[in-house]
Amino acid sequence: MNYIIAVNTYNRPVKLVLRCLESCLKQEIKPLKVILIDQNIIPLLLPNEITSNNLIEIAKINKKSISEARNSITIPAETEWIFFCDDDGFPDDNYSVVLKEIINKNPKLDLLGGVYLREDNKDYYNSRQKMKGGIKSFIDTKKIMGSNLVVKAKTFDELGRFSPDFGVGAFWGAGEETDLVWKAYFIDTQINFFHELIIYHPPILSRSLWGEMQKSYTYGVGKAGLVAKWLFKKGKFVVLYELFEMLIIPVLNILVGIITLDFKKIFTSLATIAGRLFGLVKGLFYKFV
């Protein structure tokens, strides 16, 4: 199993990035390379034992978006698989062994994802990943998150890599991993999801109400961009499910917030649905790559 690990970092505390890199380096099955994609204006200052390690490659990339930065890395010719990991997450100690077992048992796989667990209580990071089983239909594709995404190097190129339209720093500020997964799904690429493939993540940071509203709005716009692309522009009518879900759930959350007097839920849900509605309108006039 010849694989590389790609970790993109921007404006993240050094201690979290260091923990991620150390976890990648101590995998039983060593990667060919651990590529740290450093998008910081001032390069990240890492200890010598990391920077001098032959497995570490630091790519200082001055690209605006995370997608363009990831797309610009040089992939060694012998690479079979690419594992994309968030810089504030870190793989389980047995990650590489479990990954190899999955690949050996599923030789036709082209793209796969695993779970994202909170490091403090080992709970699932989101409710969708709690759903048992792998990917049986379009509904299940959202289980795969960019924090724990593994794709064949050949497939990554065949899919055109990440769309420059999506992701932090791009026109649509989110959704680049889901867009890649949907590209794979709609051309019948072999994809699946495995609960035993584990990445850990710190608890969600506590933000001000305004900060939470801004994040909810931004992610709402990004989600709507995905729906606009695949439903309105590409004519994939199964995405109607995503359209229905993304409009109904915030409304239900607003009602729950009113009943429970949870004002944070009310305002963040309002920001979410505002972002999604605005994103849908923008998507009607946007020319996607």
C-alpha positions, 0 to 999 in steps of 0.5 A, a space after each residue: 500500500 503505497 500512500 501519501 498523507 496530505 495535510 493542509 494548514 492555515 492559521 492553526 495553532 502549531 501544537 495541533 498541527 504538530 500532533 497531527 504530523 506526529 500521529 501520521 509519522 508513527 503509523 505502522 505502515 509508513 507513508 511515502 510522504 507526509 506533505 504539509 501544505 502550508 498556506 500561512 502568510 508566515 510559514 509555520 515554525 516546526 521543531 527540527 525533529 519534524 522538518 528534518 524527517 525524510 518523510 516530511 515534505 513541506 510545501 509552502 503554497 501561496 494559493 487563495 483557496 484550499 482546493 487550489 493548494 491541494 491540487 498543486 501538490 506534487 504526487 510521487 509517481 509510485 503513489 497509489 493512495 492519497 489520504 487527506 487529513 485535517 490539520 487539527 485532527 489526527 489519525 488513530 494509531 492503527 489507521 494505516 493497518 485498518 486502511 490496508 485491511 479495507 483495501 485488501 478486502 475491497 480491491 475495486 474501491 476508488 474512494 473511501 471515507 471514515 469516521 471523525 470522532 471527538 477526542 474527548 468523549 469518542 462521540 461522532 462529530 456529526 449525526 450523519 456518520 452515526 448511521 450504520 453501514 456504508 454507502 448504499 445510496 446518494 443519501 449516504 455520500 455525505 458521510 464522507 468528510 474531507 477530514 478523513 478522505 482517502 482516494 486513489 491517486 489515479 482516481 483523484 486525477 481522473 476526477 479533475 482533483 478538487 474543484 477550484 469553485 469550492 472550499 475555503 478561499 474559493 467563490 463558494 467557501 465550503 463543500 470541496 470534499 462533498 463535490 469530489 465525492 459527488 463527482 465520483 458517485 455520479 460516474 459510478 466510481 466505487 466509493 464506500 464508508 467505513 466506521 473502523 477507519 478513525 480520525 480524532 478531532 478536538 471538541 468544537 470551539 466555542 464561538 460568539 453568537 455572531 461568530 457562529 452565525 457567520 460560520 452557519 451563513 458561510 457553510 449554508 452558501 457553500 452547501 447551496 452552491 453544491 446543490 445549484 451545481 449538481 441539481 440545476 446545472 448538471 441535472 442530477 435530480 437525486 440532489 432534490 433530496 439534499 435541497 429538501 433537507 437543507 431547507 427543512 432542517 433549519 426551519 425545524 431547528 428554529 421551531 425547536 429553538 422557539 419551544 426551548 427558548 434556545 436563542 443561539 439555535 434560533 439565530 444560527 438556524 436563521 443564518 443557515 437558511 439565509 445563506 442557503 437561500 442566497 447561495 441557491 440564487 447565486 448558483 443560478 447565475 454562476 458558471 461552474 468549472 
